[in-house]
Amino acid sequence: MEDDAEQKRHHRKGVGADLILPLMAAAYAGYYLFTVRGYPWEAQVNGTFIAIVIWLLVALLVLRTGLRLQRGEATLKFTGITQPLAKMPVRLAFVALTALNILLMPWLGFTTTVVLFLGSSMWLLGVRSRAPLFIIPLTAGAVGYVFFIVLLDTRLPYGPVEWLLQAVF
C-alpha cells in the first residue's frame, strides 16, 4: 500500500501551466474594468458581467487545483509547457504567429489578420485539408467583421478589407 502511495506521489501531474491563461484572463478582466470607467454605462455593465463570470470560473479552477494539490494528485510544476520536448518547436512557432498577428494588425486590419492567423495556426497544428483551412478562417473573419465592426462599431484596426467593405456597410 505504501508503494502505491509513493508511486502516485512520483507521478503527480504538473498543473502550474494550466493556470497561466486563466490567471491572465482574470487579470485582463480587472484591467478592462479599470479602463472602461469613463465609457458609457452599457460597456461598464457588460464588462462587469463578463469579468464576474471569468473570475468565478477562475476561482473554481483554482479551488479544484487546490484540492488536487491537497490530495497529492498534482504539483504546481510547469511540465505542461515544457513536456514533451518534441512539441516545443510548434509551441514556439505558435507564440511567434501570435506576436506576428499583433504586430501586423495595425496595417492589415482586424479581418485580414484574423483570417491569416487562424489559417496559419490550423496549418501549424496539422490541418492539411483545404476545405477547413479556407472555410473556417474565412467564416471567422466574416463573422468577426460583421459582429465587431458592423454591428458593434468597435474601434478595431482597419485594413484593406475594412476600407473596401466600408462602402457596403
ZATIKOL-147592 format. One line per field, with one value per residue (C-alpha): residue number from 1; residue in one letter; x, y, z. Coordinates in steps of 0.1 Angstrom, whole numbers, always signed. Layout:
<sites>
resi	(NUM | ...)
resn	(a | ...)
c1	(X | ...)
c2	(Y | ...)
c3	(Z | ...)
</sites>
This chain:
<sites>
resi	(1 | 2 | 3 | 4 | 5 | 6 | 7 | 8 | 9 | 10 | 11 | 12 | 13 | 14 | 15 | 16 | 17 | 18 | 19 | 20 | 21 | 22 | 23 | 24 | 25 | 26 | 27 | 28 | 29 | 30 | 31 | 32 | 33 | 34 | 35 | 36 | 37 | 38 | 39 | 40 | 41 | 42 | 43 | 44 | 45 | 46 | 47 | 48 | 49 | 50 | 51 | 52 | 53 | 54 | 55 | 56 | 57 | 58 | 59 | 60 | 61 | 62 | 63 | 64 | 65 | 66 | 67 | 68 | 69 | 70 | 71 | 72 | 73 | 74 | 75 | 76 | 77 | 78 | 79 | 80 | 81 | 82 | 83 | 84 | 85 | 86 | 87 | 88 | 89 | 90 | 91 | 92 | 93 | 94 | 95 | 96 | 97 | 98 | 99 | 100 | 101 | 102 | 103 | 104 | 105 | 106 | 107 | 108 | 109 | 110 | 111 | 112 | 113 | 114 | 115 | 116 | 117 | 118 | 119 | 120 | 121 | 122 | 123 | 124 | 125 | 126 | 127 | 128 | 129 | 130 | 131 | 132 | 133 | 134 | 135 | 136 | 137 | 138 | 139 | 140 | 141 | 142 | 143 | 144 | 145 | 146 | 147 | 148 | 149 | 150 | 151 | 152 | 153 | 154 | 155 | 156 | 157 | 158 | 159 | 160 | 161 | 162 | 163 | 164 | 165 | 166 | 167 | 168 | 169)
resn	(m | e | d | d | a | e | q | k | r | h | h | r | k | g | v | g | a | d | l | i | l | p | l | m | a | a | a | y | a | g | y | y | l | f | t | v | r | g | y | p | w | e | a | q | v | n | g | t | f | i | a | i | v | i | w | l | l | v | a | l | l | v | l | r | t | g | l | r | l | q | r | g | e | a | t | l | k | f | t | g | i | t | q | p | l | a | k | m | p | v | r | l | a | f | v | a | l | t | a | l | n | i | l | l | m | p | w | l | g | f | t | t | t | v | v | l | f | l | g | s | s | m | w | l | l | g | v | r | s | r | a | p | l | f | i | i | p | l | t | a | g | a | v | g | y | v | f | f | i | v | l | l | d | t | r | l | p | y | g | p | v | e | w | l | l | q | a | v | f)
c1	(+0 | +28 | +44 | +12 | +12 | +49 | +44 | +14 | +35 | +62 | +37 | +18 | +7 | +23 | -6 | +11 | +10 | -28 | -32 | -14 | -42 | -70 | -50 | -41 | -79 | -87 | -61 | -73 | -109 | -97 | -77 | -108 | -130 | -104 | -102 | -139 | -147 | -152 | -172 | -210 | -228 | -235 | -198 | -194 | -223 | -212 | -176 | -186 | -208 | -181 | -155 | -176 | -181 | -144 | -135 | -160 | -147 | -111 | -120 | -135 | -104 | -81 | -103 | -102 | -64 | -60 | -80 | -58 | -27 | -40 | -48 | -13 | -26 | -8 | +21 | +25 | +53 | +50 | +57 | +27 | +46 | +80 | +69 | +71 | +101 | +93 | +63 | +83 | +91 | +53 | +46 | +73 | +60 | +25 | +38 | +56 | +24 | +5 | +31 | +32 | -6 | -5 | +23 | +5 | -30 | -25 | -15 | -36 | -66 | -87 | -104 | -73 | -52 | -79 | -81 | -43 | -38 | -65 | -54 | -17 | -24 | -45 | -18 | +8 | -13 | -15 | -47 | -39 | -74 | -80 | -117 | -113 | -81 | -101 | -137 | -130 | -107 | -129 | -160 | -144 | -131 | -165 | -184 | -159 | -162 | -200 | -203 | -174 | -172 | -206 | -229 | -210 | -189 | -158 | -126 | -106 | -78 | -90 | -71 | -78 | -108 | -124 | -118 | -133 | -164 | -170 | -189 | -211 | -220)
c2	(+0 | +24 | +16 | +27 | +60 | +65 | +57 | +81 | +108 | +105 | +106 | +136 | +158 | +193 | +217 | +250 | +257 | +251 | +282 | +306 | +315 | +316 | +339 | +361 | +362 | +372 | +399 | +412 | +413 | +436 | +457 | +460 | +471 | +497 | +511 | +514 | +536 | +566 | +547 | +546 | +525 | +497 | +490 | +491 | +467 | +443 | +444 | +438 | +408 | +392 | +399 | +383 | +352 | +350 | +355 | +328 | +303 | +310 | +307 | +273 | +262 | +274 | +257 | +224 | +228 | +234 | +202 | +182 | +196 | +188 | +152 | +148 | +143 | +172 | +197 | +233 | +224 | +238 | +205 | +211 | +238 | +220 | +184 | +167 | +185 | +173 | +197 | +227 | +240 | +240 | +259 | +285 | +289 | +294 | +322 | +337 | +336 | +353 | +381 | +385 | +388 | +415 | +434 | +432 | +441 | +479 | +476 | +446 | +453 | +431 | +409 | +400 | +392 | +370 | +350 | +347 | +339 | +311 | +296 | +296 | +283 | +255 | +245 | +247 | +224 | +198 | +206 | +198 | +195 | +225 | +229 | +236 | +256 | +281 | +278 | +282 | +312 | +330 | +323 | +335 | +366 | +374 | +368 | +389 | +417 | +417 | +413 | +436 | +462 | +464 | +457 | +468 | +495 | +487 | +506 | +477 | +484 | +489 | +474 | +468 | +446 | +470 | +500 | +481 | +469 | +502 | +514 | +484 | +486)
c3	(+0 | +8 | -26 | -43 | -24 | -31 | -68 | -70 | -54 | -80 | -109 | -100 | -129 | -131 | -134 | -130 | -167 | -167 | -145 | -168 | -192 | -166 | -143 | -173 | -182 | -146 | -147 | -181 | -168 | -140 | -164 | -187 | -158 | -148 | -184 | -191 | -161 | -183 | -210 | -214 | -188 | -212 | -216 | -179 | -172 | -199 | -187 | -151 | -161 | -182 | -155 | -128 | -149 | -157 | -120 | -109 | -134 | -125 | -88 | -95 | -114 | -86 | -60 | -80 | -84 | -46 | -39 | -63 | -46 | -12 | -22 | -37 | -72 | -87 | -83 | -94 | -118 | -153 | -171 | -194 | -212 | -215 | -220 | -244 | -258 | -293 | -293 | -282 | -318 | -326 | -293 | -300 | -336 | -323 | -299 | -329 | -350 | -322 | -319 | -357 | -357 | -331 | -350 | -384 | -373 | -375 | -412 | -424 | -402 | -379 | -406 | -426 | -396 | -381 | -414 | -417 | -381 | -380 | -413 | -404 | -369 | -382 | -407 | -379 | -358 | -386 | -406 | -442 | -457 | -479 | -471 | -433 | -439 | -460 | -448 | -410 | -412 | -438 | -418 | -386 | -403 | -419 | -386 | -367 | -392 | -392 | -354 | -341 | -369 | -385 | -356 | -325 | -343 | -322 | -328 | -343 | -367 | -403 | -432 | -469 | -462 | -438 | -461 | -491 | -472 | -455 | -486 | -484 | -447)
</sites>
